């Protein structure tokens, strides 16, 4: 099982060897100092993820092992869709620290909820603060797109409610989960340190991710400002972030390229920027992240 992620990584690299080759070729001529800045923001992203994990749980976790588990979870996150890999690694880590299953599951749900909720105020802040530099004409959704999004949300909520009403075995676990989650949320929001870690880390995550993309773009000569690049990521991840792709790779990348082109960047340069972003955040950390994951499993931390 520890060697399985290595096999999946090798298979993925073999299938996508053209994109890997082209991205590495373009990055070979990039400004190394901006790429180094992108690496720095990538490292800060793992720290922010660890802060959010700690903020979603009343019990104190060992900081070193928590950060290592998030680094390992990043590798697993790019193998399975919809963050299942990262959540599975974190769930095993929390249970290994003696956290009951119900509380550990509730913390995962709070983590998953806090990140998109915290993203909305950041998006609104960018719309207000950088209104003059953000060209929204080509990005504003039409009426049918808004209706489709509202219908999808309504259908999802109705389906979940129907399942709970019809399938009785699901009802008691769901009620126990909600009771535990609401209790933990109330306890967490009486502790300022947990509130800062949960919501501050969640709000900082898209800013750090956008800073990685901007650093790669600046190294290649992307004609967009930092605010425009971060805004492009906020729009792209909000629009297609719910698509269950491993690590968001694919839908988010396509939406990000489309958004940067709509803001005035050339198509080829936008594509190279996204490839470089994935090189820094996915391809390079995959092997060391997998080795850390294997080490944590071997030491029975997971």
C-alpha positions as MATLAB code, in Angstrom:
seq = 'XXXXXXXXXXXXXXXXXXXXXXXXXXXXXXXXXXXXXXXXXXXXXXXXXXXXXXXXXXXXXXXXXXXXXXXXXXXXXXXXXXXXXXXXXXXXXXXXXXXXXXXXXXXXXXXXXXXXXXXXXXXXXXXXXXXXXXXXXXXXXXXXXXXXXXXXXXXXXXXXXXXXXXXXXXXXXXXXXXXXXXXXXXXXXXXXXXXXXXXXXXXXXXXXXXXXXXXXXXXXXXXXXXXXXXXXXXXXXXXXXXXXXXXXXXXXXXXXXXXXXXXXXXXXXXXXXXXXXXXXXXXXXXXXXXXXXXXXXXXXXX';
ca = [
       0.000    0.000    0.000;
       2.898    2.380    0.730;
       4.290    1.775   -2.787;
       0.914    2.200   -4.517;
       1.113    6.041   -4.660;
       4.532    5.779   -6.343;
       3.028    3.529   -9.012;
       0.143    5.962   -9.556;
       2.575    8.883   -9.824;
       4.627    7.043  -12.437;
       1.524    6.165  -14.453;
       0.277    9.738  -14.348;
       3.673   11.093  -15.471;
       3.792    8.604  -18.367;
       0.326    9.592  -19.600;
       1.001   13.339  -19.326;
       4.627   13.346  -20.478;
       4.037   15.986  -23.188;
       2.657   18.537  -20.722;
       5.443   17.700  -18.303;
       8.096   18.178  -20.997;
       6.659   21.450  -22.319;
       6.222   22.900  -18.835;
       9.766   22.053  -17.804;
      11.119   23.498  -21.079;
       9.357   26.832  -20.567;
      10.346   26.989  -16.917;
      13.966   26.439  -17.903;
      14.045   29.995  -19.293;
      12.086   31.542  -16.382;
      13.465   33.933  -13.766;
      14.763   31.644  -10.972;
      14.216   34.232   -8.243;
      10.506   34.473   -8.977;
      10.325   30.673   -9.052;
      12.036   30.596   -5.666;
       9.377   33.007   -4.402;
       6.748   30.574   -5.725;
       8.381   27.737   -3.750;
       8.287   29.917   -0.627;
       4.552   30.613   -1.023;
       3.969   26.901   -1.661;
       5.593   26.055    1.675;
       3.459   28.687    3.401;
       0.397   27.032    1.864;
       1.096   23.807    3.772;
       1.526   25.823    6.970;
      -1.841   27.506    6.354;
      -3.493   24.116    5.779;
      -2.074   22.842    9.068;
      -3.405   25.953   10.848;
      -6.896   25.352    9.455;
      -6.760   21.686   10.517;
      -5.801   22.722   14.051;
      -8.437   25.456   14.115;
     -11.142   22.909   13.268;
     -10.404   20.773   16.330;
     -10.575   21.617   20.069;
      -7.733   19.226   21.006;
      -4.156   20.414   20.554;
      -2.169   18.501   17.928;
       1.649   18.165   17.748;
       2.702   20.906   15.276;
       5.531   18.962   13.622;
       3.508   15.821   12.957;
       0.508   17.909   11.889;
       2.600   19.749    9.282;
       4.126   16.459    8.094;
       0.663   14.912    7.786;
      -0.505   17.838    5.637;
       2.539   17.474    3.392;
       1.716   13.768    3.014;
      -1.976   14.547    2.536;
      -1.046   16.811   -0.368;
       0.446   13.831   -2.207;
      -2.643   11.691   -1.542;
      -4.902   14.577   -2.566;
      -3.612   14.444   -6.137;
      -4.387   10.740   -6.496;
      -8.042   10.570   -5.427;
     -10.836   12.994   -6.419;
     -12.691   15.570   -4.323;
      -9.959   15.778   -1.629;
     -10.774   12.214   -0.531;
      -7.093   11.298   -0.322;
      -6.170   14.269    1.870;
      -9.174   13.728    4.139;
      -8.374   10.016    4.485;
      -4.791   10.760    5.534;
      -5.936   13.433    7.992;
      -8.643   11.169    9.420;
      -6.100    8.423   10.110;
      -3.751   10.983   11.660;
      -6.461   12.326   13.979;
      -7.557    8.847   15.034;
      -3.919    7.995   15.711;
      -3.824   10.954   18.122;
      -6.791    9.498   20.012;
      -9.492   11.736   18.496;
     -12.879    9.930   18.378;
     -14.184    9.150   14.908;
     -17.240   11.413   15.215;
     -15.163   14.419   16.294;
     -12.495   13.758   13.659;
     -15.146   13.543   10.944;
     -16.789   16.727   12.195;
     -13.446   18.540   12.024;
     -13.003   17.429    8.395;
     -16.448   18.783    7.571;
     -15.693   22.094    9.285;
     -12.371   22.307    7.417;
     -14.129   21.685    4.094;
     -16.814   24.268    4.894;
     -14.550   26.999    6.251;
     -12.354   27.258    3.157;
     -15.085   28.138    0.610;
     -16.946   30.298    3.148;
     -13.790   32.299    3.924;
     -13.070   32.636    0.202;
     -16.216   34.676   -0.442;
     -15.239   37.717    1.726;
     -11.801   37.656    0.071;
     -13.452   37.668   -3.371;
     -15.760   40.536   -2.376;
     -12.786   42.471   -0.983;
     -10.952   42.120   -4.292;
     -14.021   43.284   -6.205;
     -14.248   46.403   -4.031;
     -10.544   47.214   -3.674;
      -9.415   46.501   -7.250;
     -12.526   47.378   -9.222;
     -10.587   49.571  -11.664;
      -7.962   46.940  -12.546;
     -10.306   43.942  -12.795;
     -11.992   43.747  -16.191;
     -15.197   41.901  -15.416;
     -16.990   42.316  -18.717;
     -16.074   38.909  -20.112;
     -16.293   37.141  -16.756;
     -19.733   38.161  -15.544;
     -22.080   35.136  -15.736;
     -25.284   35.413  -17.715;
     -28.749   34.680  -16.380;
     -28.811   31.060  -17.552;
     -25.499   30.303  -15.872;
     -26.781   31.708  -12.580;
     -30.004   29.722  -12.907;
     -28.034   26.534  -13.612;
     -25.838   27.082  -10.556;
     -28.842   27.790   -8.324;
     -30.648   24.727   -9.680;
     -27.629   22.492   -9.043;
     -27.343   23.660   -5.428;
     -31.063   23.194   -4.863;
     -31.007   19.721   -6.404;
     -28.055   18.680   -4.250;
     -29.714   19.842   -1.025;
     -33.018   18.220   -1.983;
     -31.293   14.905   -2.795;
     -29.469   14.869    0.549;
     -32.682   15.662    2.441;
     -34.563   12.932    0.570;
     -31.905   10.337    1.366;
     -32.023   11.193    5.065;
     -35.816   11.020    5.054;
     -36.089    7.714    3.162;
     -33.008    5.732    4.240;
     -33.384    5.162    7.971;
     -29.897    3.711    8.615;
     -28.423    7.040    7.497;
     -30.549    9.094    9.854;
     -28.938    8.286   13.208;
     -25.298    8.678   12.040;
     -26.255   11.962   10.369;
     -27.944   13.269   13.516;
     -24.990   12.209   15.702;
     -22.602   13.847   13.284;
     -24.544   17.124   13.256;
     -24.782   17.131   17.054;
     -21.031   16.616   17.424;
     -20.221   19.165   14.724;
     -22.425   21.880   16.229;
     -21.004   21.253   19.703;
     -17.422   21.490   18.432;
     -18.185   24.655   16.443;
     -19.586   26.299   19.575;
     -16.529   25.276   21.628;
     -14.043   26.363   18.961;
     -15.553   29.817   18.584;
     -15.040   30.508   22.287;
     -11.256   30.214   21.742;
      -9.692   33.152   19.869;
      -6.646   31.107   18.864;
      -8.836   28.487   17.167;
     -10.931   31.155   15.431;
      -7.794   32.858   14.102;
      -6.290   29.557   12.930;
      -9.513   28.354   11.286;
     -10.720   31.490    9.523;
      -7.375   33.242    9.115;
      -5.798   30.159    7.579;
      -8.814   29.611    5.320;
      -8.707   33.210    4.070;
      -4.935   33.087    3.571;
      -5.027   29.869    1.518;
      -6.316   31.353   -1.790;
      -4.010   34.366   -1.364;
      -0.995   32.062   -1.022;
      -2.096   29.902   -3.957;
      -2.594   33.014   -6.062;
       0.833   34.272   -5.006;
       2.384   31.031   -6.294;
       0.666   31.492   -9.670;
       1.644   35.172   -9.794;
       5.283   34.337   -8.992;
       5.391   31.784  -11.815;
       3.669   34.234  -14.147;
       6.092   37.038  -13.320;
       9.012   34.688  -13.965;
       7.644   34.127  -17.480;
       6.641   37.762  -18.146;
       2.873   37.432  -17.609;
       1.329   40.904  -18.220;
      -1.066   40.750  -15.249;
      -0.812   42.252  -11.771;
      -0.785   40.238   -8.549;
      -4.369   41.292   -7.827;
      -5.544   40.136  -11.261;
      -3.861   36.735  -10.922;
      -5.276   36.122   -7.434;
      -8.702   37.264   -8.632;
      -8.459   34.853  -11.584;
      -7.787   31.996   -9.161;
     -10.689   33.033   -6.922;
     -13.062   33.112   -9.890;
     -11.805   29.836  -11.385;
     -11.852   27.884   -8.126;
     -15.286   29.235   -7.217;
     -16.728   28.365  -10.625;
     -15.429   24.790  -10.998;
     -13.864   23.984   -7.636;
     -16.684   21.555   -6.826;
     -15.823   19.310   -9.806;
     -14.466   16.067   -8.245;
     -11.080   16.006   -9.970;
      -7.922   14.890   -8.131;
      -6.470   18.027   -6.552;
      -8.668   20.159   -8.800;
      -6.311   19.367  -11.684;
      -8.061   19.787  -15.024;
     -11.236   21.832  -14.466;
      -9.569   24.487  -12.303;
      -6.610   24.689  -14.690;
      -8.860   25.230  -17.722;
     -10.970   27.812  -15.894;
      -7.829   29.584  -14.654;
      -6.378   29.838  -18.169;
      -9.731   31.110  -19.499;
      -9.975   33.720  -16.738;
      -6.425   35.025  -17.235;
      -7.022   35.268  -20.992;
     -10.228   37.206  -20.312;
      -8.199   39.600  -18.148;
      -5.824   40.291  -21.051;
      -3.051   37.681  -20.864;
      -1.940   35.730  -23.977;
      -3.211   32.166  -24.208;
       0.235   30.549  -24.496;
       1.667   32.486  -21.584;
      -1.372   31.754  -19.406;
      -1.082   28.042  -20.179;
       2.637   28.043  -19.357;
       1.913   29.836  -16.079;
      -0.632   27.213  -15.027;
       1.760   24.410  -15.992;
       4.492   26.046  -13.916;
       2.083   26.405  -11.009;
       1.329   22.693  -11.151;
       5.033   21.884  -11.391;
       5.708   23.752   -8.145;
       2.644   22.602   -6.226;
       2.028   19.089   -7.607;
       4.804   17.511   -9.630;
       7.831   18.489   -7.538;
       6.243   17.745   -4.094;
       4.676   14.443   -5.233;
       7.687   12.205   -4.688;
       8.864   13.701   -1.348;
       5.241   13.882   -0.180;
       4.756   10.217   -1.019;
       7.946    9.319    0.842;
       6.733   11.244    3.896;
       3.387    9.452    3.612;
       5.152    6.091    3.512;
       7.347    7.054    6.484;
       4.329    8.103    8.551;
       2.594    4.820    7.736;
       5.750    2.866    8.584;
       6.074    4.659   11.947;
       2.357    4.030   12.608;
       1.575    7.740   12.792;
      -1.105    7.033   10.190;
];
